[in-house]
């Protein structure tokens, strides 16, 4: 073991039962612009490949390292990717390499790979980096023939490497690649942007200023678009949706109306590649000048720049990078012959292997459409979800319902829909409520806010909601409507039904956790005796525990995960500074182990104990042995174990900490940390804000469809199972699943679904933390319930 002059540890050792020379080799590089989460992907690529008994080589400085070879291509060990998940950028360096674009440069790269014995390559980068890799693969056999002909390699050397297999991961904050709903780094960039918006909003409001914020996105407006939704922007300019001629006056009138209605600030977001319909650039300076000249508002410009690329990766990006990296190594490990180049993409919430060049070509066709001014085609090619996000932003941006065309529908007065929160606070609840209110008001309907849950409904604490009332709700945690855990009972359901009838509520949206799930079941049961309950009922899950059946993501769980991962980063730093320290961290979640499991995956923990996976004393002893082995071998001098709060009545957090302290006292000390209600978070994460808006849009579509189908002469009446549903993301679609179906697959005693998608990721935690007796064979595609209904016309677009 030695260190080279760049500080990289170089270790060449066999950790496999196979002879070193017989093991297949894999190289991994990061190329192009850096993005947060690349290190999580790098760690997973390396460790899964090692687990599959491959030799792994780090290729430093992107394609430059491939061309230059030598010390830029170094074999790595498990330890070389330790303690890197929390770091932004890429620890192996990245660069844009002009020489690799030439034939001679690629010839050198092929020679270096063969000399290192590498014919499996993982490339983490943007579309340019992945295109270069695919072209390189296509020319591979020709390069080998030329190298033999020129005497640079022998026929015997190249005979073992007749093909090159490639897996690509998209690392880009722009989220501009077709074929994947999210790219590595996008969520973290949104964190930086939304944090800046939240900060600017307070100072802008204090001085009654207007701010023009420039956001990265030269060819793709995804960041600006989603930041506009998450940050409650007044106006957003992106390349894919150029404003119509005369937009300057329309924008100024909109900003002026907002001020007239009491808003103390204006926020305009502009993607750096924003253009008008003649494809002429629109700059932040130009927008500022328009506001200065026409409105005379005190206007400032903020250019975020490379701040958006920096900082720690979010929990989402750490998990995404880990899942993608693992899938890439597995795809190459299982290939015992040549395969077409693949790109690992996220569709909905599932990992998919996709034809790499097909994804690249689709992405490049978008650029061509932009050059041809065919902006409608651009939006179509970005996908149905992208278009719906633009429409959602349009409806959220509208200043007042009286300005909306949809309201002017003759004598139609609109439907009356209720909304309430039930259960513990969760990030994104206010965002969902705000969007639900504004979407309905925009369409000419009335929204009745039910305050303080079912307790408030019992006593008639029901008020009509206005546009401006929910103006600033999107960025706030908790529940502005008020929430509690009270559920309907035999004694109270008649009062609840009476209040729904007296307020003429024609459909009801409940936003909440498992208590809300139990409540909506009670409401359906109450239909037998109360006709007022013969209305469409819908639940959007909002709980940090992520334990509501019918959805893979509840509002609030991403906010909680970011809190957990931030705490883990701090505790790891403490453990590293103190040397030889192990922390046992207790997470919330009730009996659901989602937070502990995903927190362990995002934070690089050694293990996570949960109720769903029973354990005995021998398992704890095994962890002691695992930790002792780590410390004895000197691989790393810290340990992190997560424990779900209800995983075991006897093996408490204190017990586990004391046992570790006693059994491992010769090697380390143990401490515990109970995170508690901090996990409910302060401000919701961008993911939860955006997901709340998406769920609200789908909820409006679903409920209005159900009202339309079951309304006769102005009276809504329905008593079918498909009008009492849970709305959520399942696999690759947003669907509404009847609660009577979900009840059959729910453990009500422990408040968890019997089948939970994330359980398949648990072996990945053990493998990545070097538990040698574990195995991970990849993720499986989920089957959608046959009784689920499409919601909001969502079509395989998932989180995008």
N, C-alpha and C positions, 0 to 999 in steps of 0.2 A: 504494500500500500504506500503510495506517495502522492504528493500534491504537485500539479504542474504549475507553470508560471501564471496561469489565470486564476488559480485558487480552486480549481475543480479537483475533487478527489478521484483518483484513478485506481480502480481495483479490478484485477483480473483473477477470477476464481470460479471454480465449478461448484454450483449448488444443486446439481442434478445427478440423478442416478445414471444418466447417459454420459458417455465419454464426451469431453469438451468439443472435440473436432466434429462429432456427429450431430451436435445440436444445431437447429436452425437459428439463423440470425435475423434480427429485426433492428432497423434504424429508425430514429424518430427525430424530426426537426420542426422548428417553428419558423414561419416565414411571413414576410410582409409586415403590416402594422400589428403591433401587440394589442392584446386585449386581456382583461381580467378573467381568470378562470383557465388560462392556458396551462398554468402550473398544475392545477388539479387534473387536467387531461393528461399532462405529461406523466404525472405520478401514476395514474391508473394504467396508461399504456405500458410503462416500464414494469410495474409490479404484476400485472396480469400476464404479460409476456414471460416474465421470469417464473411465475407460477405454472405456466404451461411449458416450462422447461426449454425456453428459447434463450439464446444469448441476446442481450440488448445493448445497442450502441447509441449514445447521445451525439447528435451531429450539431455542433455549435455554430452559431451565427447564420442559421438558415442555409440557403443554397450556397452561400459563400463557403461554408464549411464542407459542403459536399464537393465543391469544385477544388478547394485547396487541399482537402484530405489531411493526412498526417495527424498532428495533435488535435485537429478539429473533430476527429472521429474517435471517440473514446468509449471503450466498453464500460458499462456501469453496473452497479450493484444496488441492492435494495436500499442501502443507506443514502445513496446519492440523490434520492428524491424525497428524503425525509424533511419535514418541517418547511415545506414550500407552498402548501395549499393556501395559506393566508396572504401570500405575497402577490402583488399585482405584476403585470408584465409577464416575462418569461425568463427563467433562471438560466436557460442555455443560449440566450441571445437570439436576436432576429435581425435580418437585414434584407434589403432589396438588392438582388444580384444581377447586374446587367450581363456579366459573363456567362451565366447559366442560360441566358436567352440565345447564345450562339452555339453552333454545332460543336466547336472545339471545347467550349466550356462543359457541355453535356457529355462529351467524350471523356474529359477528365473525371467527371462525376461518376460515370460508369466504371472507369478504371479503379477509382478509389473504393467503390462499393464492392467490386469483385475481390479486390485485395483484402478487404475486411471480411469477406464472406457473407455479405448482406444481399439478400434478394427479396426482403420484405421491408416496405417503407411506409411509415405513418407520417403524413404531412398535416400540420396544424397551421392553417392560414386562410386567406381570403380566396376569392375566385381566381385571381391571377396566379397565386401559388399552386392551387389545385390544378389549374389548366396546365401549368408548366410540368407538374408531376405526371399528368396523363400523357402529354406529348413525349415526355422522357420515356415513359413505359412503351409507347408505340414504336419508338426508335431503338429500343433496347437490343434486340437481336442484331440489328445492323451495326450498332456500336461494338458489340462483342466481336463480330466478324472483322471489323476494321482494326480493332485493338490487336487481334491475333495476327492479322496481315501485316501490321506495322511492327510487330515484335514486342509490343508493350505488355502483352499477356500471352500465355501459352494456351494451346488448345485444351490441355488438361485443366488449367485454372478455370476457364470459362464453361467447361462441360457441366459443372455442378450448378451453374447459375444461368441456365438457358432462358429463364423468364424472370420478370420483376413484378411482384404483386404490390399493389398500392391501396391504402385506405386513407381517405381524407376526412379531416374534421374542420369545420368552419369556425375559425376564430376571427371574429369581426364585431365591433360594437355597432355597426350600421344595420345589422340584420337584413342584409340585402341579397342573400342567396336563396334561390328557388330550391324547393325540396325539403327544407327544414323550417319548422315554425319559429325556432329561436336559434341564434348563433351564440357561441361562447363569448361572453363579454357584454352582450346587449343589456342584460338586466342590471349589471353593475354600473354601466354608463347611465342608465335611467336613474339609478340611485344618486349618482353625482348631480345629475340635472335637477331632479326633484328636490334634493337637499338645497340646491342653489335657489330654486324657485321659492321654496318655503322661507329661506332667509331673506330674499329680495322682497317678498310680499310684505313682510313686517315693516321694513324700512320705507318701502314705496307707500304703504298706507299711512305711515306717520307723516310723510311730507306731501301726500296727495300727488305722487309722481306717476309717470308712465315709464315703463321699462321695455326696451326692445332687447331680447336675448337671442344671440346667435348660437345655434346648436350644430354640431357636426352632422354631416350627411350630404356629401357632395352630389351623390347620384341617387340617394334614397332618403326619404323623409320620415322613416319609421320613428326615429328617436324624437323628432319634433312633434310628430302626430301623437304618439303615446304620452309624451310629456305634457302636451296640451290637455289631454284627457285627465291625466293624473294630477296636474297642477292647476286646473281650472283657468286656463288661458282664455283671453278675450278674442284673440285672433291668431291664426297659425298659417304660415306660408311654407309649403313644401313643393319639391320639384314635380311630383306626380299629379298635383291638383292645382295648377296655376289659376289665379283669380281672373275673373272676367274683366273686360275693359271697363274702366270707371271704378275699379275696386277701391281706389284711394278714397273717393267720396263715401262709398259704402262703409268702409272701415271707420272713417272718422265719425260718421253718423252713429255707428254702433258704439264707439267709445264714448261719444257724447251722451247717448241714451243711458249707458251704464252709470256715468257720473250723475246724471239727473236723477237716477233711481237710488242714489245713496252710496254707490261704490266709490271708495277713496283712491283707487289706483286702477291702472290698466296694465295688462301684461300681454305683450305680443311676442310670439316665438317665431323664429325664422330659421329654417335649415340653410346651411351655407350654400347649397345648390339650388335655392328657390329661384324660379323663373316666372315670367308672365306668359300669356298664351302665344306670344311671338318668340318665345324661348330666349327672351332677354333677361339677364340677371336682375334680381331684386335684392338689394343689399340692406343691411341694418341701417347704414347711414341714410339711405334713401327713405326708408320708413320713418326714421327720426325726423328728417326734414319735412316730410308730409305732415306729421303731427305738430311740429313746431309752427309751420306756416298756416295750417288750417285751424288748429285748435288752441295754439299758444300754451300747451301744457308743458310743464317742466318734465322733460323727457331725457332719459339716460340710456346708454347702450352698455350691455354686458356681453362680452365674448368669452364663453367658457373654454374654448380651445381644448388643449390636451389634458386639462383637468378631468375630462370625461373618460379618458383612457386610464387614469391613474387610480391609486388607492386600492384598498383590499377588495377582493371579489366578494360579491354577495353570496348568501347561502345558496341561492338558486343556481348561480354560475358554478359554484364549487360542485354541486350535485350534478348539474348538466355536464360539466367537463369530465367528472368521474365516470358517469354512465356512458358518455360517448367514447372516452378513452378505453374503457373496458370492452365496449362493443367492437372497437377497431382492432384491438389485439386479438380478441376471440375470432373475429372474421379472418384474420391472417393465420392464426394458429390452426384453425380447422381446415385451411386450404392446403391440401397435399399436392396440388397441381396449379397451373396457371388459372387465374380468375380475372375477369374484367375489373378495372379500377372501380372501387366503391366509395361512396360518401356516406358517412353515418349521419342520419338526420333525425330530428324529432318531429313526429306527427302526432298532434294532440299531446298525449302523455306517453307515447310509445317510441322506442328506438327502432329505426328502420335502416336497412342497408339498401342504398339507392345507386343507380348507375351514375357515376361521378360526372362524366361529360354531358350526359343528358341534363343534369342540374345546371352545369356551367353554361351550356348552350341556351337554356331557357332564361337564365339570368342575363346573358348578353343580348338576347332579343329585346329585353326591356330597354336596354341602352339604345338600341337601334330605333325603337319606337319613339323614344324621347327625342332623338335627332330629327325624326320625321314629324314632330309635333302631334303625334297620335296619342294624346294623353289618356283618352278613354281606354285604349288598348293597354297602355301602361298599367292602369289601375286593374284592369281585368287580369293581366299577367301577374300582378302582385298577389292576386288571390281574392276570394270572396270576403275573407275576414278583413283584409286591408280596406276594401270598399266600405264594409260595414263600420269600420273604425272611423273613416272619414265622415260617414253619415251620422254616427254617434256624436262626433265632435261638433258637427254642424248644429245638431239639436241642443247640445249642451251650451254652445256659444250664444244661441239666440238670447237676446237681452230680456225679453218679456213675452209671455204667451200671447199677448195681444198683437204681437208683430208676426205671428206665425201664420202662413197661408193655410195650413191644415185646420186652423180654428174657424175659418170662414166657410162653414158648410151649411148655410141656410138655417133652417129651424132646428137642426140637430144640436142638442145641448151637451152631448157627450155622456159617457158612462161614469159611474161612481165606483172607484176602487179604493180599498183600504190597504194600509201598510203598517206593520208593527214589528217590534223587536222582542225576542224571547230568549232567555238564557244569559250566560255570562258575556261580558264585553269581548269584542274581537275586532281587530283592525280590518277596515274595509266595509264595516257595517254602514257607516255614515255615507261612504261613497256610493254604495248600492242604493241606499234610501234616496240620496240626492238625485242620482241618475234616474231612478224609477219615477220620482216626482216630475222632473223636468221633461222626460220623454213623454209622459202622459199629458202634461199641460201643453206641450208642443203640439200634440195631436188633438187637442180640444176636449180632453176629459178632465174630470175632477179627482183629486187625490185627498183622501181623509187620513190624517195621521193619528194613529192610536197610541196614546202616550202611556208609558209604564206598563207595557205588556198586557196580560189578561186581567191583572188587577185594575188597570185603568179602563179597560173595555167594560168590565163589570159595572163600573160606576158612570160610564158614559164620557170618559175623558177622551173625546174624539173631536178633532178640529181640522177644518179644511186647510190644506197647505198651499203656500204661495211660492212663486218663482224665486223671489229674493230671499225668502226665509231659509232656503237650503243652499244659498250662494256659496258659503265658505265651508260647507260640511265635508267636502271631499278629502281634505287634508287632516281631518280631526279623528283621533282615536275614540274608543268608547262608543256610546250610543246617545245621540242628542234627543231621540224620541224617549229615551228611558227604557230600561230593560230589567227583568228579574226572572227568577226560575219558576214562578208560579204557573201551574198547568190547570186546564179545565178539569172540574170534578163533576160528579153527578149533581152536586148541590149548586154549582155555579154555571153549568152549561146553559141552563134556561135563561139566565141573566145575559150571558154572552150572546145567545141567539137573538134575544129581544133587542139588544143594543145594535146588532148588525142590521136587524130589520128596521128599527126606528131611524137609523141613519141611511137607510136605503143603499147599503153597500152591496154591489153586484159581483164583486170578486175580491179576494183577500190574498195579499202577499205577506208571508211570515218570514222574517230574516232572523235566524238563530241557530242554536246548537241542538244537542240531543233532546233537551226539554221541548224544543219547538217540534221536533220529529214526533215525540210522544203526544204533544198537544194536537197536531194535525190529525193524528190517528183518532184521538178522542172526538174531534170535530166531525170526522167522517162517521164515526159510530153514532153521534148525536143526530145525524140526518134522519134517522128512523123516527124521531119524535119532534124534530123542529124543522119546519120547512124553510126557515130563514137561513139554514145551513146548506140549502140546495143551491150553492153558488160555487164557481171554480175556486179551489184552494191550492195554493202553491207555496212550497218551502224552498228558500235559498239558504244553504248551510253556511253559518257563520260561527265558527268555534275554533280556538287554537288547537283543540285536541284532534281535529280532523277525523271525527268518529261518527259522522252522520252517514247512514247508508245512502246510496244513489249518486255519490259524487266522489271523485278521487282527490279533489281539492276543495276544502272549505275556506271561506274568507277568514283571515286572521292567522292561519297556520304559517304563512310565509313570514309575516311580521314577527311571530314568535320564534321561528327558526333563526332569523337574523339576530334576534336578541341572544339566543342560546349560543350561536356560533361566535358572536362578539365576546361573550363571556368566556368561551373556551379559548379564544385567542389570548385573552388576558391571563387566564390561568395557566396556559401553556408557557407564556412568557415568564410568569412567576416560577413555574416548575423548572424551566430552563436556567433561570438565574440562580435558583436555590440549589440546583443539582439534585438528582436522584429523589425526585418527589412524584408521587402519584395522587391524582385528584379523583374523587368519586363525586360526580355531579348529578344532582337530582333534578329531573324535569317534570313538568306538569303533564296532563293528558288523561287523568283518570286511569282507566284500565286500558286505554289505547296507547300503544307504543310508538305511534308515528313520530312524535317529536324526538324521542330518545334515539330511534333508529336513524332518522334523516339527519338529526344533529350529529350523530356519530359519523355518518357518511360525509357530511360537509366539513366536520371539524377534525377528521382523521383520528378518531378515538380508537382505543384498543378493543373495546367491546361495548355493547349496550344491552342491558337486561330489561326485558319487558314481560308483561303478563301473558301475552299470546304465545310465548315460547317458554314453557316451564323449565325451570332449572333446579338443580340440587347442589348440595355442598361440594360435590366433586367438580362441578363446573366452576365454582369459585376458586377451588384449589388449582384447577387447570389454568385459570387466569393468573394466579400467583406464580405458577411455574413459567408461564409465558412472559410475565413482567421480569422475573428474576433472570430469565435467559437474555432478555433485552439488555438489562443492566450489566450482566456478567460479560456478555460479548462486546459491550461498549458501543452497541449500535446507536443507542439513544438513551439519554438519562432523564426521561420523564415518562409519565403514563397518564392516560385519561380514560376513565370508565364512566359511562352514562347509565343512569338507573331511572326508569319510569317510576313515578311516585307510588303506584299501586302494584308493582310487579310481583311483590311477595310480602305477605303480612309479617313473616318472621325475619327474613333477610332484609332488614331495614338499611337505610343509608348509613346510619351510625354503626350497625353491626358489620356491614361490608368494609367500612373504613377501618374499623378496629381489627378485623380479621387480616386485612392486607397489611396493616401496620405491624401486627404480631408476626405473621408468617414471613414477611419480607423484611424484617427489621435489620437484617445484616446487609441489606442491599439498598433499601429506600425507606422513606417516611411516607405516610399517607395522610391526606387531609380531605375533608368533605366540603361541598358547596351546594346549598339548596337555593335555586334561583327564584322560586316562588312566583309571586304575581308580577314580577318584572317582565315575565314572558308575554303578558297581555299587551305589552308595548305601549309606546307613546303615540307617535304619528304612524299611521299605517305605511307599509312598504309600497313602492310603486306597483309591484305585482298585485297586491291586494286591492289597491285603488282601481287599477285597470280591470282586474277580474270582477270587482264589484260592479263596474260599469257594464261589462259584457254580460254578466248574469242579469242585471237590471234590464238590458235591452232584450235579452231572450225571454225574460219573465213578462215584459210588456207584450211582446208578440204572442206568447203562449196564452196569456190570460185574455187578451182581446179576441183571439181566435175562438177560445172556449166560450166567451160571452156571446160572440156572434152566432156560434152554432147552437146555443141553447137559449136564445132570447126570442120571445114571441110577444109582440105588442108591448114592448118595453119591459117585460118581466123576464128575469133570468131564472131558470129552474133546471137543475140537473142533479141526478142522483147516481151517476155512473162512476166506477172506480177511476177511469182515466181523467177525471176532473179534480182529483186529489193527488198531487204529485210532488216529488222532490226534483228540483232542477239542478243539474250538475254536469261536470265533464267526466265522461266515461270512455276510456280509450282515446279515440280520435274525434269524438263528437260531443256536443252539448245536447243533452237529452232530458226529457221530463219523464220520470219513472213513477208509476202509481205506487202509493205507499203500501197498499195491501200486498203487493208483490214483494216489496222490500222487507216488510214485517216478517215474512216467512224465513228470511235469511239474516235475522238480527238476534243477537244475544242481548235481551233487554236487561238481564240481571247485571251484566257488566258494561252495558251501554256501548257495544261495538258491533260492527258488521261481522258476520261469520267469515267472509272472504274479504281480504284487504290487499290491494295491488302491491303495496310497498314491501310486503313480507318476502317477496322474491329477491329483494335487494339485500336482505340480511346476510347471506353468505358472503356478499361482496365486502362487507365491513371486516369480516374475519380474514378473508384472503388478503385484503390490502394492508391489514395490520400484522400480517405474517403469522397467522395461526396455521401451522403447516398441515393440520389434519382436516382442513376445510376445502370445499370445492365450489366453484362458481361457473356455471355453464351458460350464462346469458339470461336475458329477459324474455318473457313470453308475451305474445299478444293477447289482450283480454277479449273475452266475448261479451258483446252487448246484450242486455236483457231483451228478450223477444217482445216484452210489453212496453218497452221504452218508446217514447214519442220524440221525433226531432223537435228541437226548440230553437226558435229564432232563425230558422233556415241555415243552421250551422252545418257546414259540409267539410269534414276532415281538415279543419283549420286550427283546432286546438288553441294553444295559448297565444298565437300570433294575432 
